[in-house]
Amino acid sequence: MPATAISAFTFDTLSKGMPRLSRKNQITIPVDVLRETGLGAGDALIVRALGHGRIEVRLGEDVLDEFAGTLSYPPGYLDELRDEWER
């Protein structure tokens, strides 16, 4: 997480009340953090544990961008597969 997003949790923010986890496992993310990250209502998110007391929240689209084009095949392999489709 960039240092600027963390800066949203200053002592001024603490005095107004930190976000809390509800009984329904919901959290309200501060508007400043949402603006910096570009997250918005209705976005598909991926949430994963990073260890005790830490989570990561990412846009669901990021996973596709991260792994697209990473598979490699031997030369001619995809052509052979395409030829099988035509049979």
N, C-alpha and C positions, 0 to 999 in steps of 0.2 A: 504494500500500500504506500503511495507517495506520502512524503512528510506533510505536504499541504493538506491532504485529507485528514490526517491525524490531528492537525492543528485545530480542527473544529471542536475538539474536546479540550477547551481551555478551562481555567479556573472559573471564568465567567459562566461557561456552560454548566460546570458542576454545580454552581450555586442555583441555577435554574432547574436542575434535575437531570440526571443522566438517563439515557434511554434504558428501559428495563424490559426484561423478558416477561411476557404475560403468561397467565395460566394456560393459554392456548398456544404457547410457544411462538408468539408474535413479537416483533420488535419494531419500533418506529425509528427509522433512520433519519438523522437530522438533515434538513433541507440543504444546507451548505455542502454536506458530503454527497448528497444525490446530484447536486448541480455539478460538482467537480468530476464525478465519475460518469456523468451522462446517463445514469439510471433513471427510469421513470415508471409510472404506473403501467401495469400490464406487461412489463418486460419479463421474458422467461429467464430465470436465474438458476445457476448451479451453486450449491452451497456444500462446502466440504470442511471437515474438521482438520485443524492444523496443530492439534495437541490440546492439552488441558487449558480451557478457557479461551481458545482462539478459533475463529472460523474465517473462511474466505468466501466472499460472494462475488460471482462473476456472471456476466451476460452469457446466456445459453449459446449465442452465436459464436462466441470466442472459441469454443471447443472445435467447431468445424473449421474455422480459420486456422487454428493451431495445427490440426492434423491433416488438412487437405494437401494432397500431393506428397505426403511423406512415405508412401508405400513405393517400393521399387520391385520391378519384375525383371527376369532375364530377358535379353533381347528376343523379340518375336513371340513372347508368351501371350501378350494381349491379342495379337493378330490370330494366333491359334484359337483362342477362346471365341473371337468374333466369327471365325470360320465355322466353328461348331454351331453357332446360332443359326447360320444360314442353311444348315442341313435339315 
